[in-house]
Amino acid sequence: MNDEIKELYQQVILDHNKNPRNFGTPDSCSHDANGHNPLCGDTVHVYLTVNNGVIEDAHFKGAGCAISKASASIMTDIVRGKSVEEAKKLFEAFHKLIVDDSIEPDVDVYGKLAVFAGVREFPSRVKCASLAWHTMQAAIDNTNEVTTE
């Protein structure tokens, strides 16, 4: 990972951890799910408002490490206004980015998500970064609960 991405990683993770976007329980939602990472204790609850196949609103609440909270914060920002299918494709691209060393973390392609390529260096942190995304998928699929074991 290049120095620019490493610096951006620290800035973005710290910012979204200290000032998470879309944190809290919304007044209403159409889809929601709980997520839990039993290895480190991270928990997240994702709330989505889906209308005509489009995610109109996204929130989360929970407790966990900086990576988990920052990932949930950025995810809720990114999926707003996206179709359910686009959100699923974003999840697939994000997951490949955080596990596949051959994928270049290009900021122009991945935007803020590129910073999470750094978790590849720490395999136990991949589950922290992906917890909110797995939970979003569970909410979309009406699974209601997911663990990242």
C-alpha positions in Angstrom: 0.0 0.0 0.0 1.5 3.4 -1.0 2.1 6.2 1.5 -0.8 8.3 0.2 -3.3 5.5 0.9 -1.7 4.8 4.3 -2.1 8.5 5.3 -5.6 8.7 3.9 -6.4 5.4 5.8 -5.4 7.0 9.1 -7.3 10.2 8.4 -10.5 8.6 7.2 -10.7 5.9 9.8 -10.1 8.3 12.6 -12.5 10.9 11.3 -15.4 8.4 10.8 -14.7 6.7 14.1 -14.8 10.0 16.0 -17.6 11.5 14.0 -19.6 8.6 12.5 -22.1 9.6 9.8 -25.7 8.2 10.0 -25.2 6.9 13.5 -28.3 6.2 15.5 -31.7 4.6 15.2 -34.0 6.2 12.6 -37.7 6.9 13.2 -38.6 4.2 10.7 -37.0 1.7 8.3 -38.2 -1.0 6.0 -35.2 -3.4 6.5 -32.8 -4.0 9.4 -30.4 -6.6 10.7 -28.0 -7.2 13.6 -24.4 -8.1 13.0 -21.9 -9.5 15.4 -18.2 -10.3 15.2 -17.6 -12.8 18.0 -13.8 -12.8 17.6 -13.5 -9.1 18.7 -16.9 -8.3 20.1 -18.0 -5.7 17.4 -21.7 -5.3 17.1 -23.7 -3.3 14.5 -27.4 -2.9 13.7 -28.0 -1.6 10.2 -31.3 0.1 9.3 -32.3 0.7 5.7 -35.3 2.4 4.1 -35.8 0.7 0.7 -38.4 2.0 -1.7 -39.0 0.7 -5.2 -35.6 -1.1 -5.1 -33.7 2.0 -4.0 -32.0 2.5 -0.7 -33.4 5.9 0.3 -31.9 6.0 3.8 -29.3 4.1 5.8 -28.3 4.3 9.5 -26.4 2.2 11.9 -25.8 1.9 15.6 -23.4 -0.4 17.5 -20.1 -0.6 19.3 -16.8 -1.8 18.1 -13.3 -0.9 17.0 -12.5 2.1 14.9 -12.3 0.1 11.7 -15.8 -1.4 12.2 -17.4 1.9 13.1 -15.7 3.8 10.2 -16.7 1.1 7.7 -20.3 1.3 8.8 -20.2 5.1 8.6 -18.8 5.2 5.1 -21.1 2.3 4.0 -24.2 4.1 5.0 -23.1 7.2 3.1 -22.2 5.3 0.0 -25.3 3.1 -0.3 -27.8 6.0 0.0 -29.5 6.6 -3.3 -28.2 3.4 -4.8 -30.4 0.5 -6.0 -30.3 -2.7 -4.0 -28.4 -4.3 -6.9 -25.8 -1.5 -6.9 -25.4 -1.9 -3.1 -24.8 -5.6 -3.5 -22.2 -5.0 -6.3 -20.5 -2.4 -4.0 -20.3 -5.0 -1.3 -18.8 -7.5 -3.7 -16.2 -5.0 -4.8 -15.5 -3.9 -1.3 -15.0 -7.5 -0.1 -12.6 -8.2 -3.0 -10.7 -5.0 -2.2 -10.1 -6.0 1.5 -9.1 -9.6 0.8 -7.3 -9.7 -2.6 -3.7 -8.3 -2.6 -3.8 -8.1 -6.4 -6.4 -5.4 -6.4 -4.9 -1.9 -6.5 -6.6 0.4 -4.0 -7.1 3.2 -6.5 -8.9 6.2 -4.9 -10.2 7.2 -8.3 -12.0 3.9 -8.5 -12.9 3.1 -4.9 -13.1 6.5 -3.4 -13.0 6.4 0.4 -13.4 2.7 0.3 -9.8 2.4 -1.0 -8.5 3.1 2.5 -9.8 -0.2 3.7 -7.3 -2.1 1.5 -4.9 -1.6 4.5 -6.8 -4.3 6.5 -5.4 -6.9 4.1 -2.2 -6.7 6.1 -4.1 -7.7 9.2 -6.4 -10.7 8.3 -8.2 -10.6 11.6 -9.3 -7.0 10.9 -11.0 -8.0 7.6 -14.0 -9.1 9.6 -14.1 -5.8 11.4 -14.2 -3.9 8.1 -16.8 -6.2 6.5 -19.2 -6.6 9.4 -21.4 -3.6 8.5 -21.5 -4.7 4.8 -22.5 -8.3 5.7 -25.2 -6.8 8.0 -26.4 -4.6 5.2 -26.7 -7.6 3.0 -28.6 -9.5 5.7 -31.0 -6.5 6.0 -31.6 -6.5 2.3 -32.3 -10.2 2.3 -34.4 -10.0 5.4 -32.1 -12.4 7.2 -32.2 -10.2 10.3 -28.9 -11.4 11.8 -25.4 -12.3 10.7 -22.1 -13.2 12.3 -18.6 -12.9 10.8 -17.1 -16.1 12.2 
